Amino acid sequence: MWYEILPGMAIMAACLSVPGLATVFVQRWSSGGKEKRVARYPYQWALMQRDKRLSGGSKHYEAKGLENIH
């Protein structure tokens, strides 16, 4: 019957979604839980560059002086 295809479709959907979800979790783990920033406009790019200069690091998501805030 038509419902016999459902287990196969569920397995295929799970296998195809694993790489996308794994990418999200690995990125969050590697950047300390912060989301990846995207600069779609020149103003956003300027803000990212400012954050990178102020943090003193090579990464824009490394905050400076906020180690004790949870």
All heavy atoms as TSV, in Angstrom:
chain	resi	resn	atom	element	x	y	z
A	1	MET	N	N	0.825	-1.184	0.000
A	1	MET	CA	C	0.000	0.000	0.000
A	1	MET	C	C	0.873	1.253	0.000
A	1	MET	O	O	2.084	1.185	0.079
A	1	MET	CB	C	-0.912	-0.005	1.224
A	1	MET	CG	C	-1.879	-1.176	1.304
A	1	MET	SD	S	-3.017	-1.328	-0.070
A	1	MET	CE	C	-4.137	-0.031	0.259
A	2	TRP	N	N	0.231	2.396	-0.047
A	2	TRP	CA	C	0.955	3.660	-0.141
A	2	TRP	C	C	1.749	3.977	1.112
A	2	TRP	O	O	2.771	4.645	1.069
A	2	TRP	CB	C	-0.007	4.805	-0.444
A	2	TRP	CG	C	-0.988	5.074	0.672
A	2	TRP	CD1	C	-2.205	4.513	0.816
A	2	TRP	CD2	C	-0.798	5.921	1.781
A	2	TRP	NE1	N	-2.802	4.956	1.952
A	2	TRP	CE2	C	-1.953	5.837	2.577
A	2	TRP	CE3	C	0.229	6.760	2.198
A	2	TRP	CZ2	C	-2.108	6.544	3.755
A	2	TRP	CZ3	C	0.067	7.462	3.371
A	2	TRP	CH2	C	-1.086	7.359	4.139
A	3	TYR	N	N	1.312	3.510	2.274
A	3	TYR	CA	C	1.954	3.836	3.545
A	3	TYR	C	C	3.245	3.052	3.769
A	3	TYR	O	O	3.977	3.324	4.708
A	3	TYR	CB	C	0.992	3.600	4.714
A	3	TYR	CG	C	0.364	2.227	4.729
A	3	TYR	CD1	C	1.032	1.150	5.285
A	3	TYR	CD2	C	-0.891	2.019	4.179
A	3	TYR	CE1	C	0.473	-0.109	5.295
A	3	TYR	CE2	C	-1.459	0.771	4.187
A	3	TYR	CZ	C	-0.791	-0.296	4.737
A	3	TYR	OH	O	-1.336	-1.537	4.733
A	4	GLU	N	N	3.539	2.093	2.911
A	4	GLU	CA	C	4.771	1.315	3.057
A	4	GLU	C	C	6.008	2.158	2.746
A	4	GLU	O	O	7.118	1.798	3.129
A	4	GLU	CB	C	4.724	0.100	2.147
A	4	GLU	CG	C	3.686	-0.918	2.580
A	4	GLU	CD	C	3.548	-2.057	1.600
A	4	GLU	OE1	O	4.125	-1.965	0.490
A	4	GLU	OE2	O	2.874	-3.034	1.949
A	5	ILE	N	N	5.828	3.259	2.062
A	5	ILE	CA	C	6.955	4.117	1.719
A	5	ILE	C	C	7.340	5.053	2.869
A	5	ILE	O	O	8.423	5.623	2.890
A	5	ILE	CB	C	6.645	4.919	0.438
A	5	ILE	CG1	C	7.932	5.435	-0.166
A	5	ILE	CG2	C	5.689	6.049	0.729
A	5	ILE	CD1	C	7.786	5.967	-1.561
A	6	LEU	N	N	6.463	5.234	3.850
A	6	LEU	CA	C	6.704	6.175	4.943
A	6	LEU	C	C	7.967	5.883	5.752
A	6	LEU	O	O	8.724	6.819	6.044
A	6	LEU	CB	C	5.482	6.252	5.853
A	6	LEU	CG	C	4.229	6.855	5.205
A	6	LEU	CD1	C	3.076	6.836	6.193
A	6	LEU	CD2	C	4.501	8.243	4.703
A	7	PRO	N	N	8.271	4.634	6.144
A	7	PRO	CA	C	9.528	4.415	6.885
A	7	PRO	C	C	10.767	4.790	6.071
A	7	PRO	O	O	11.703	5.395	6.594
A	7	PRO	CB	C	9.507	2.921	7.204
A	7	PRO	CG	C	8.082	2.529	7.140
A	7	PRO	CD	C	7.454	3.417	6.109
A	8	GLY	N	N	10.748	4.461	4.784
A	8	GLY	CA	C	11.884	4.816	3.934
A	8	GLY	C	C	12.045	6.318	3.790
A	8	GLY	O	O	13.158	6.843	3.814
A	9	MET	N	N	10.931	7.011	3.645
A	9	MET	CA	C	10.990	8.472	3.543
A	9	MET	C	C	11.473	9.097	4.842
A	9	MET	O	O	12.223	10.081	4.824
A	9	MET	CB	C	9.623	9.032	3.163
A	9	MET	CG	C	9.255	8.773	1.717
A	9	MET	SD	S	7.672	9.498	1.261
A	9	MET	CE	C	8.030	11.218	1.425
A	10	ALA	N	N	11.068	8.543	5.972
A	10	ALA	CA	C	11.518	9.071	7.263
A	10	ALA	C	C	13.020	8.885	7.424
A	10	ALA	O	O	13.721	9.792	7.901
A	10	ALA	CB	C	10.768	8.388	8.392
A	11	ILE	N	N	13.526	7.741	7.016
A	11	ILE	CA	C	14.970	7.475	7.114
A	11	ILE	C	C	15.732	8.426	6.195
A	11	ILE	O	O	16.759	9.002	6.584
A	11	ILE	CB	C	15.269	6.006	6.786
A	11	ILE	CG1	C	14.724	5.107	7.894
A	11	ILE	CG2	C	16.759	5.779	6.587
A	11	ILE	CD1	C	14.771	3.630	7.575
A	12	MET	N	N	15.240	8.631	4.984
A	12	MET	CA	C	15.914	9.538	4.053
A	12	MET	C	C	15.880	10.976	4.563
A	12	MET	O	O	16.886	11.695	4.474
A	12	MET	CB	C	15.271	9.461	2.670
A	12	MET	CG	C	15.622	8.197	1.936
A	12	MET	SD	S	14.935	7.957	0.287
A	12	MET	CE	C	14.267	9.475	-0.198
A	13	ALA	N	N	14.767	11.403	5.116
A	13	ALA	CA	C	14.672	12.766	5.645
A	13	ALA	C	C	15.636	12.957	6.810
A	13	ALA	O	O	16.288	14.000	6.922
A	13	ALA	CB	C	13.241	13.054	6.087
A	14	ALA	N	N	15.735	11.959	7.678
A	14	ALA	CA	C	16.656	12.058	8.808
A	14	ALA	C	C	18.102	12.126	8.329
A	14	ALA	O	O	18.890	12.948	8.820
A	14	ALA	CB	C	16.458	10.872	9.749
A	15	CYS	N	N	18.447	11.295	7.370
A	15	CYS	CA	C	19.826	11.292	6.864
A	15	CYS	C	C	20.176	12.591	6.139
A	15	CYS	O	O	21.314	13.046	6.196
A	15	CYS	CB	C	20.040	10.103	5.934
A	15	CYS	SG	S	20.058	8.522	6.788
A	16	LEU	N	N	19.215	13.182	5.456
A	16	LEU	CA	C	19.495	14.417	4.741
A	16	LEU	C	C	19.532	15.637	5.661
A	16	LEU	O	O	20.142	16.652	5.330
A	16	LEU	CB	C	18.459	14.630	3.633
A	16	LEU	CG	C	18.574	13.666	2.452
A	16	LEU	CD1	C	17.394	13.844	1.515
A	16	LEU	CD2	C	19.874	13.872	1.706
A	17	SER	N	N	18.894	15.549	6.816
A	17	SER	CA	C	18.896	16.691	7.727
A	17	SER	C	C	20.080	16.688	8.688
A	17	SER	O	O	20.404	17.722	9.267
A	17	SER	CB	C	17.593	16.743	8.517
A	17	SER	OG	O	17.491	15.602	9.345
A	18	VAL	N	N	20.757	15.560	8.845
A	18	VAL	CA	C	21.876	15.470	9.780
A	18	VAL	C	C	23.011	16.439	9.437
A	18	VAL	O	O	23.489	17.146	10.329
A	18	VAL	CB	C	22.380	14.011	9.893
A	18	VAL	CG1	C	23.733	13.939	10.568
A	18	VAL	CG2	C	21.369	13.171	10.650
A	19	PRO	N	N	23.477	16.547	8.190
A	19	PRO	CA	C	24.582	17.476	7.915
A	19	PRO	C	C	24.251	18.938	8.221
A	19	PRO	O	O	25.079	19.660	8.769
A	19	PRO	CB	C	24.854	17.293	6.424
A	19	PRO	CG	C	24.330	15.955	6.100
A	19	PRO	CD	C	23.156	15.742	6.997
A	20	GLY	N	N	23.055	19.379	7.893
A	20	GLY	CA	C	22.677	20.762	8.168
A	20	GLY	C	C	22.602	21.055	9.649
A	20	GLY	O	O	23.085	22.089	10.123
A	21	LEU	N	N	22.003	20.154	10.414
A	21	LEU	CA	C	21.906	20.361	11.856
A	21	LEU	C	C	23.271	20.246	12.521
A	21	LEU	O	O	23.574	20.990	13.451
A	21	LEU	CB	C	20.935	19.350	12.465
A	21	LEU	CG	C	19.469	19.517	12.049
A	21	LEU	CD1	C	18.627	18.380	12.601
A	21	LEU	CD2	C	18.940	20.849	12.510
A	22	ALA	N	N	24.091	19.321	12.053
A	22	ALA	CA	C	25.425	19.167	12.626
A	22	ALA	C	C	26.257	20.426	12.406
A	22	ALA	O	O	27.003	20.846	13.293
A	22	ALA	CB	C	26.120	17.958	12.016
A	23	THR	N	N	26.112	21.056	11.247
A	23	THR	CA	C	26.839	22.286	10.963
A	23	THR	C	C	26.460	23.382	11.954
A	23	THR	O	O	27.322	24.106	12.456
A	23	THR	CB	C	26.552	22.749	9.528
A	23	THR	OG1	O	26.926	21.716	8.628
A	23	THR	CG2	C	27.297	24.012	9.203
A	24	VAL	N	N	25.177	23.508	12.250
A	24	VAL	CA	C	24.715	24.530	13.192
A	24	VAL	C	C	25.307	24.291	14.574
A	24	VAL	O	O	25.828	25.208	15.214
A	24	VAL	CB	C	23.169	24.529	13.256
A	24	VAL	CG1	C	22.676	25.391	14.397
A	24	VAL	CG2	C	22.592	24.998	11.941
A	25	PHE	N	N	25.250	23.053	15.052
A	25	PHE	CA	C	25.734	22.766	16.397
A	25	PHE	C	C	27.251	22.869	16.506
A	25	PHE	O	O	27.776	23.354	17.509
A	25	PHE	CB	C	25.249	21.400	16.861
A	25	PHE	CG	C	23.788	21.379	17.166
A	25	PHE	CD1	C	22.909	20.673	16.386
A	25	PHE	CD2	C	23.280	22.110	18.235
A	25	PHE	CE1	C	21.553	20.659	16.661
A	25	PHE	CE2	C	21.931	22.113	18.522
A	25	PHE	CZ	C	21.065	21.390	17.735
A	26	VAL	N	N	27.975	22.458	15.489
A	26	VAL	CA	C	29.437	22.578	15.509
A	26	VAL	C	C	29.838	24.048	15.493
A	26	VAL	O	O	30.756	24.456	16.210
A	26	VAL	CB	C	30.068	21.812	14.327
A	26	VAL	CG1	C	31.528	22.181	14.151
A	26	VAL	CG2	C	29.919	20.324	14.538
A	27	GLN	N	N	29.140	24.870	14.720
A	27	GLN	CA	C	29.457	26.296	14.675
A	27	GLN	C	C	29.181	26.951	16.026
A	27	GLN	O	O	29.978	27.754	16.495
A	27	GLN	CB	C	28.634	26.968	13.576
A	27	GLN	CG	C	29.065	28.378	13.238
A	27	GLN	CD	C	28.473	29.424	14.153
A	27	GLN	OE1	O	27.347	29.291	14.624
A	27	GLN	NE2	N	29.228	30.458	14.412
A	28	ARG	N	N	28.065	26.608	16.661
A	28	ARG	CA	C	27.764	27.167	17.983
A	28	ARG	C	C	28.805	26.740	19.004
A	28	ARG	O	O	29.227	27.525	19.845
A	28	ARG	CB	C	26.385	26.718	18.452
A	28	ARG	CG	C	25.273	27.482	17.850
A	28	ARG	CD	C	23.965	27.107	18.506
A	28	ARG	NE	N	22.853	27.598	17.710
A	28	ARG	CZ	C	21.639	27.115	17.772
A	28	ARG	NH1	N	21.359	26.133	18.602
A	28	ARG	NH2	N	20.698	27.609	17.021
A	29	TRP	N	N	29.210	25.493	18.959
A	29	TRP	CA	C	30.201	24.983	19.906
A	29	TRP	C	C	31.549	25.665	19.705
A	29	TRP	O	O	32.220	26.028	20.667
A	29	TRP	CB	C	30.331	23.471	19.744
A	29	TRP	CG	C	31.392	22.885	20.594
A	29	TRP	CD1	C	31.355	22.679	21.942
A	29	TRP	CD2	C	32.669	22.437	20.163
A	29	TRP	NE1	N	32.527	22.133	22.368
A	29	TRP	CE2	C	33.353	21.970	21.297
A	29	TRP	CE3	C	33.303	22.365	18.929
A	29	TRP	CZ2	C	34.634	21.447	21.230
A	29	TRP	CZ3	C	34.586	21.843	18.875
A	29	TRP	CH2	C	35.225	21.398	20.010
A	30	SER	N	N	31.930	25.894	18.458
A	30	SER	CA	C	33.239	26.472	18.185
A	30	SER	C	C	33.292	27.967	18.471
A	30	SER	O	O	34.371	28.510	18.683
A	30	SER	CB	C	33.656	26.200	16.744
A	30	SER	OG	O	32.805	26.895	15.862
A	31	SER	N	N	32.147	28.651	18.481
A	31	SER	CA	C	32.158	30.090	18.716
A	31	SER	C	C	31.594	30.461	20.080
A	31	SER	O	O	31.191	31.597	20.284
A	31	SER	CB	C	31.386	30.818	17.624
A	31	SER	OG	O	30.024	30.463	17.687
A	32	GLY	N	N	31.564	29.549	20.985
A	32	GLY	CA	C	31.126	29.847	22.342
A	32	GLY	C	C	29.634	30.050	22.481
A	32	GLY	O	O	29.192	30.757	23.376
A	33	GLY	N	N	28.828	29.483	21.619
A	33	GLY	CA	C	27.384	29.579	21.741
A	33	GLY	C	C	26.751	30.773	21.063
A	33	GLY	O	O	25.544	30.938	21.104
A	34	LYS	N	N	27.563	31.624	20.441
A	34	LYS	CA	C	27.004	32.796	19.780
A	34	LYS	C	C	26.716	32.480	18.317
A	34	LYS	O	O	27.399	31.688	17.691
A	34	LYS	CB	C	27.963	33.970	19.880
A	34	LYS	CG	C	28.160	34.418	21.309
A	34	LYS	CD	C	28.913	35.705	21.359
A	34	LYS	CE	C	29.012	36.161	22.799
A	34	LYS	NZ	N	29.655	37.451	22.896
A	35	GLU	N	N	25.704	33.121	17.814
A	35	GLU	CA	C	25.312	32.905	16.419
A	35	GLU	C	C	26.314	33.546	15.469
A	35	GLU	O	O	26.957	34.532	15.801
A	35	GLU	CB	C	23.935	33.506	16.160
A	35	GLU	CG	C	22.821	32.820	16.911
A	35	GLU	CD	C	22.549	31.424	16.409
A	35	GLU	OE1	O	22.734	31.161	15.215
A	35	GLU	OE2	O	22.163	30.585	17.240
A	36	LYS	N	N	26.404	32.988	14.285
A	36	LYS	CA	C	27.270	33.554	13.267
A	36	LYS	C	C	26.665	34.867	12.775
A	36	LYS	O	O	25.481	34.949	12.498
A	36	LYS	CB	C	27.400	32.582	12.103
A	36	LYS	CG	C	28.348	33.022	11.035
A	36	LYS	CD	C	28.488	31.964	9.978
A	36	LYS	CE	C	29.447	32.416	8.909
A	36	LYS	NZ	N	29.582	31.412	7.861
A	37	ARG	N	N	27.479	35.894	12.674
A	37	ARG	CA	C	26.995	37.198	12.214
A	37	ARG	C	C	27.188	37.303	10.715
A	37	ARG	O	O	28.184	36.876	10.159
A	37	ARG	CB	C	27.759	38.312	12.913
A	37	ARG	CG	C	27.446	38.358	14.396
A	37	ARG	CD	C	28.252	39.381	15.108
A	37	ARG	NE	N	27.897	40.723	14.643
A	37	ARG	CZ	C	28.530	41.806	15.050
A	37	ARG	NH1	N	29.512	41.721	15.904
A	37	ARG	NH2	N	28.167	42.983	14.604
A	38	VAL	N	N	26.206	37.899	10.072
A	38	VAL	CA	C	26.236	38.085	8.629
A	38	VAL	C	C	26.086	39.569	8.342
A	38	VAL	O	O	25.188	40.220	8.875
A	38	VAL	CB	C	25.094	37.297	7.952
A	38	VAL	CG1	C	25.098	37.526	6.465
A	38	VAL	CG2	C	25.208	35.817	8.280
A	39	ALA	N	N	26.962	40.089	7.504
A	39	ALA	CA	C	26.894	41.504	7.131
A	39	ALA	C	C	26.279	41.610	5.739
A	39	ALA	O	O	26.926	41.349	4.737
A	39	ALA	CB	C	28.283	42.121	7.156
A	40	ARG	N	N	25.018	41.980	5.699
A	40	ARG	CA	C	24.330	42.116	4.416
A	40	ARG	C	C	24.437	43.533	3.856
A	40	ARG	O	O	24.229	43.747	2.671
A	40	ARG	CB	C	22.863	41.742	4.584
A	40	ARG	CG	C	22.667	40.275	4.882
A	40	ARG	CD	C	21.197	39.897	4.865
A	40	ARG	NE	N	21.045	38.478	5.038
A	40	ARG	CZ	C	20.834	37.892	6.202
A	40	ARG	NH1	N	20.776	38.607	7.294
A	40	ARG	NH2	N	20.704	36.583	6.290
A	41	TYR	N	N	24.737	44.489	4.728
A	41	TYR	CA	C	24.821	45.894	4.326
A	41	TYR	C	C	26.154	46.465	4.797
A	41	TYR	O	O	26.744	45.979	5.756
A	41	TYR	CB	C	23.670	46.691	4.942
A	41	TYR	CG	C	22.312	46.140	4.583
A	41	TYR	CD1	C	21.559	45.457	5.522
A	41	TYR	CD2	C	21.800	46.282	3.299
A	41	TYR	CE1	C	20.317	44.927	5.199
A	41	TYR	CE2	C	20.572	45.759	2.961
A	41	TYR	CZ	C	19.831	45.083	3.912
A	41	TYR	OH	O	18.618	44.554	3.582
A	42	PRO	N	N	26.652	47.511	4.132
A	42	PRO	CA	C	27.934	48.103	4.539
A	42	PRO	C	C	27.953	48.550	6.002
A	42	PRO	O	O	28.981	48.437	6.671
A	42	PRO	CB	C	28.102	49.289	3.592
A	42	PRO	CG	C	27.295	48.948	2.402
A	42	PRO	CD	C	26.139	48.131	2.899
A	43	TYR	N	N	26.831	49.037	6.507
A	43	TYR	CA	C	26.781	49.473	7.905
A	43	TYR	C	C	27.007	48.289	8.856
A	43	TYR	O	O	27.718	48.413	9.852
A	43	TYR	CB	C	25.441	50.139	8.195
A	43	TYR	CG	C	25.300	50.604	9.625
A	43	TYR	CD1	C	26.067	51.652	10.109
A	43	TYR	CD2	C	24.417	49.982	10.484
A	43	TYR	CE1	C	25.952	52.083	11.423
A	43	TYR	CE2	C	24.294	50.393	11.798
A	43	TYR	CZ	C	25.058	51.449	12.257
A	43	TYR	OH	O	24.941	51.854	13.554
A	44	GLN	N	N	26.421	47.142	8.539
A	44	GLN	CA	C	26.631	45.961	9.371
A	44	GLN	C	C	28.092	45.517	9.326
A	44	GLN	O	O	28.648	45.078	10.339
A	44	GLN	CB	C	25.719	44.826	8.909
A	44	GLN	CG	C	24.256	45.081	9.164
A	44	GLN	CD	C	23.373	44.012	8.564
A	44	GLN	OE1	O	23.770	43.333	7.615
A	44	GLN	NE2	N	22.189	43.876	9.106
A	45	TRP	N	N	28.717	45.624	8.157
A	45	TRP	CA	C	30.129	45.264	8.032
A	45	TRP	C	C	30.990	46.199	8.879
A	45	TRP	O	O	31.919	45.759	9.554
A	45	TRP	CB	C	30.560	45.313	6.579
A	45	TRP	CG	C	32.008	44.995	6.402
A	45	TRP	CD1	C	33.013	45.855	6.148
A	45	TRP	CD2	C	32.598	43.700	6.501
A	45	TRP	NE1	N	34.209	45.202	6.075
A	45	TRP	CE2	C	33.983	43.868	6.289
A	45	TRP	CE3	C	32.121	42.425	6.743
A	45	TRP	CZ2	C	34.871	42.803	6.318
A	45	TRP	CZ3	C	33.010	41.367	6.768
A	45	TRP	CH2	C	34.357	41.569	6.560
A	46	ALA	N	N	30.658	47.476	8.874
A	46	ALA	CA	C	31.408	48.441	9.676
A	46	ALA	C	C	31.271	48.135	11.166
A	46	ALA	O	O	32.241	48.247	11.921
A	46	ALA	CB	C	30.927	49.858	9.382
A	47	LEU	N	N	30.079	47.733	11.589
A	47	LEU	CA	C	29.892	47.367	12.994
A	47	LEU	C	C	30.695	46.122	13.364
A	47	LEU	O	O	31.260	46.035	14.456
A	47	LEU	CB	C	28.412	47.141	13.286
A	47	LEU	CG	C	27.518	48.384	13.262
A	47	LEU	CD1	C	26.078	47.991	13.517
A	47	LEU	CD2	C	27.989	49.395	14.273
A	48	MET	N	N	30.759	45.157	12.462
A	48	MET	CA	C	31.550	43.954	12.729
A	48	MET	C	C	33.029	44.292	12.841
A	48	MET	O	O	33.739	43.763	13.700
A	48	MET	CB	C	31.317	42.902	11.644
A	48	MET	CG	C	29.989	42.198	11.785
A	48	MET	SD	S	29.624	41.035	10.475
A	48	MET	CE	C	31.014	39.964	10.483
A	49	GLN	N	N	33.508	45.166	11.972
A	49	GLN	CA	C	34.911	45.572	12.025
A	49	GLN	C	C	35.199	46.335	13.316
A	49	GLN	O	O	36.248	46.171	13.930
A	49	GLN	CB	C	35.270	46.417	10.807
A	49	GLN	CG	C	35.218	45.637	9.513
A	49	GLN	CD	C	36.152	44.448	9.535
A	49	GLN	OE1	O	37.306	44.556	9.916
A	49	GLN	NE2	N	35.636	43.299	9.151
A	50	ARG	N	N	34.252	47.178	13.741
A	50	ARG	CA	C	34.401	47.907	15.003
A	50	ARG	C	C	34.480	46.937	16.174
A	50	ARG	O	O	35.335	47.069	17.050
A	50	ARG	CB	C	33.220	48.843	15.196
A	50	ARG	CG	C	33.343	49.676	16.464
A	50	ARG	CD	C	32.031	50.145	16.959
A	50	ARG	NE	N	31.178	49.010	17.272
A	50	ARG	CZ	C	29.948	49.098	17.712
A	50	ARG	NH1	N	29.394	50.271	17.859
A	50	ARG	NH2	N	29.237	48.046	17.980
A	51	ASP	N	N	33.612	45.927	16.192
A	51	ASP	CA	C	33.627	44.945	17.264
A	51	ASP	C	C	34.944	44.178	17.296
A	51	ASP	O	O	35.478	43.878	18.360
A	51	ASP	CB	C	32.464	43.964	17.114
A	51	ASP	CG	C	31.116	44.622	17.313
A	51	ASP	OD1	O	31.085	45.760	17.828
A	51	ASP	OD2	O	30.106	44.006	16.950
A	52	LYS	N	N	35.477	43.882	16.118
A	52	LYS	CA	C	36.749	43.165	16.050
A	52	LYS	C	C	37.888	44.030	16.596
A	52	LYS	O	O	38.747	43.546	17.321
A	52	LYS	CB	C	37.019	42.763	14.598
A	52	LYS	CG	C	38.155	41.778	14.451
A	52	LYS	CD	C	38.051	41.058	13.131
A	52	LYS	CE	C	38.990	41.585	12.130
A	52	LYS	NZ	N	39.023	40.838	10.874
A	53	ARG	N	N	37.878	45.322	16.272
A	53	ARG	CA	C	38.904	46.228	16.789
A	53	ARG	C	C	38.800	46.384	18.295
A	53	ARG	O	O	39.795	46.373	19.008
A	53	ARG	CB	C	38.765	47.605	16.136
A	53	ARG	CG	C	39.454	47.768	14.838
A	53	ARG	CD	C	39.551	49.233	14.443
A	53	ARG	NE	N	38.347	50.005	14.677
A	53	ARG	CZ	C	37.329	50.139	13.838
A	53	ARG	NH1	N	37.384	49.528	12.675
A	53	ARG	NH2	N	36.279	50.873	14.138
A	54	LEU	N	N	37.573	46.550	18.810
A	54	LEU	CA	C	37.388	46.779	20.242
A	54	LEU	C	C	37.707	45.551	21.077
A	54	LEU	O	O	38.178	45.662	22.198
A	54	LEU	CB	C	35.952	47.230	20.528
A	54	LEU	CG	C	35.586	48.614	20.012
A	54	LEU	CD1	C	34.130	48.894	20.266
A	54	LEU	CD2	C	36.457	49.655	20.658
A	55	SER	N	N	37.439	44.365	20.543
A	55	SER	CA	C	37.698	43.153	21.318
A	55	SER	C	C	39.187	42.837	21.364
A	55	SER	O	O	39.638	42.102	22.239
A	55	SER	CB	C	36.919	41.970	20.746
A	55	SER	OG	O	37.433	41.621	19.478
A	56	GLY	N	N	39.947	43.362	20.424
A	56	GLY	CA	C	41.387	43.122	20.415
A	56	GLY	C	C	41.756	41.737	19.917
A	56	GLY	O	O	42.915	41.370	19.915
A	57	GLY	N	N	40.812	40.973	19.496
A	57	GLY	CA	C	41.081	39.633	18.994
A	57	GLY	C	C	40.962	39.576	17.496
A	57	GLY	O	O	40.705	40.575	16.825
A	58	SER	N	N	41.155	38.405	16.975
A	58	SER	CA	C	41.032	38.239	15.534
A	58	SER	C	C	39.624	37.798	15.145
A	58	SER	O	O	39.339	37.648	13.971
A	58	SER	CB	C	42.039	37.196	15.042
A	58	SER	OG	O	41.772	35.953	15.666
A	59	LYS	N	N	38.764	37.613	16.137
A	59	LYS	CA	C	37.398	37.162	15.873
A	59	LYS	C	C	36.416	38.190	16.419
A	59	LYS	O	O	36.588	38.699	17.514
A	59	LYS	CB	C	37.155	35.807	16.526
A	59	LYS	CG	C	38.101	34.745	16.000
A	59	LYS	CD	C	37.955	33.462	16.756
A	59	LYS	CE	C	38.963	32.462	16.232
A	59	LYS	NZ	N	39.117	31.337	17.101
A	60	HIS	N	N	35.370	38.457	15.663
A	60	HIS	CA	C	34.423	39.496	16.073
A	60	HIS	C	C	33.522	39.064	17.216
A	60	HIS	O	O	32.904	39.886	17.853
A	60	HIS	CB	C	33.574	39.929	14.884
A	60	HIS	CG	C	32.693	38.849	14.357
A	60	HIS	ND1	N	33.125	37.966	13.400
A	60	HIS	CD2	C	31.434	38.512	14.658
A	60	HIS	CE1	C	32.158	37.133	13.135
A	60	HIS	NE2	N	31.121	37.430	13.876
A	61	TYR	N	N	33.425	37.766	17.496
A	61	TYR	CA	C	32.499	37.312	18.525
A	61	TYR	C	C	33.167	37.141	19.886
A	61	TYR	O	O	32.519	36.764	20.845
A	61	TYR	CB	C	31.825	35.999	18.114
A	61	TYR	CG	C	32.779	34.887	17.773
A	61	TYR	CD1	C	33.364	34.126	18.770
A	61	TYR	CD2	C	33.087	34.603	16.457
A	61	TYR	CE1	C	34.231	33.114	18.458
A	61	TYR	CE2	C	33.954	33.585	16.145
A	61	TYR	CZ	C	34.514	32.834	17.143
A	61	TYR	OH	O	35.375	31.844	16.828
A	62	GLU	N	N	34.458	37.424	19.995
A	62	GLU	CA	C	35.138	37.316	21.277
A	62	GLU	C	C	34.914	38.602	22.049
A	62	GLU	O	O	35.422	39.653	21.692
A	62	GLU	CB	C	36.637	37.079	21.085
A	62	GLU	CG	C	36.976	35.695	20.612
A	62	GLU	CD	C	38.458	35.510	20.397
A	62	GLU	OE1	O	39.197	36.523	20.441
A	62	GLU	OE2	O	38.879	34.389	20.187
A	63	ALA	N	N	34.141	38.524	23.114
A	63	ALA	CA	C	33.864	39.699	23.910
A	63	ALA	C	C	35.014	39.941	24.888
A	63	ALA	O	O	35.702	39.022	25.315
A	63	ALA	CB	C	32.561	39.511	24.681
A	64	LYS	N	N	35.221	41.193	25.234
A	64	LYS	CA	C	36.303	41.551	26.126
A	64	LYS	C	C	35.702	42.097	27.419
A	64	LYS	O	O	34.868	42.993	27.388
A	64	LYS	CB	C	37.171	42.631	25.469
A	64	LYS	CG	C	38.410	42.998	26.237
A	64	LYS	CD	C	39.220	43.965	25.422
A	64	LYS	CE	C	40.513	44.312	26.106
A	64	LYS	NZ	N	41.286	45.260	25.330
A	65	GLY	N	N	36.087	41.526	28.548
A	65	GLY	CA	C	35.625	42.006	29.835
A	65	GLY	C	C	34.286	41.461	30.274
A	65	GLY	O	O	33.706	41.932	31.231
A	66	LEU	N	N	33.753	40.479	29.584
A	66	LEU	CA	C	32.450	39.927	29.938
A	66	LEU	C	C	32.570	38.477	30.420
A	66	LEU	O	O	31.628	37.712	30.301
A	66	LEU	CB	C	31.509	39.987	28.737
A	66	LEU	CG	C	31.232	41.381	28.176
A	66	LEU	CD1	C	30.385	41.293	26.932
A	66	LEU	CD2	C	30.548	42.235	29.224
A	67	GLU	N	N	33.709	38.099	30.970
A	67	GLU	CA	C	33.932	36.726	31.364
A	67	GLU	C	C	33.051	36.301	32.525
A	67	GLU	O	O	32.638	35.156	32.620
A	67	GLU	CB	C	35.401	36.488	31.746
A	67	GLU	CG	C	36.361	36.620	30.583
A	67	GLU	CD	C	36.782	38.047	30.327
A	67	GLU	OE1	O	36.642	38.880	31.233
A	67	GLU	OE2	O	37.227	38.328	29.215
A	68	ASN	N	N	32.728	37.232	33.450
A	68	ASN	CA	C	31.988	36.868	34.647
A	68	ASN	C	C	30.484	37.035	34.507
A	68	ASN	O	O	29.751	36.768	35.443
A	68	ASN	CB	C	32.491	37.704	35.833
A	68	ASN	CG	C	33.941	37.392	36.137
A	68	ASN	OD1	O	34.381	36.266	35.928
A	68	ASN	ND2	N	34.689	38.379	36.591
A	69	ILE	N	N	30.014	37.506	33.383
A	69	ILE	CA	C	28.565	37.687	33.172
A	69	ILE	C	C	27.983	36.408	32.604
A	69	ILE	O	O	28.479	35.865	31.631
A	69	ILE	CB	C	28.297	38.872	32.236
A	69	ILE	CG1	C	28.797	40.151	32.884
A	69	ILE	CG2	C	26.826	38.972	31.908
A	69	ILE	CD1	C	28.659	41.360	32.001
A	70	HIS	N	N	26.893	35.948	33.200
A	70	HIS	CA	C	26.261	34.712	32.694
A	70	HIS	C	C	24.837	34.967	32.328
A	70	HIS	O	O	24.059	35.563	32.895
A	70	HIS	CB	C	26.315	33.605	33.730
A	70	HIS	CG	C	27.726	33.167	34.011
A	70	HIS	ND1	N	28.418	32.364	33.172
A	70	HIS	CD2	C	28.547	33.447	35.030
A	70	HIS	CE1	C	29.611	32.144	33.675
A	70	HIS	NE2	N	29.711	32.799	34.812
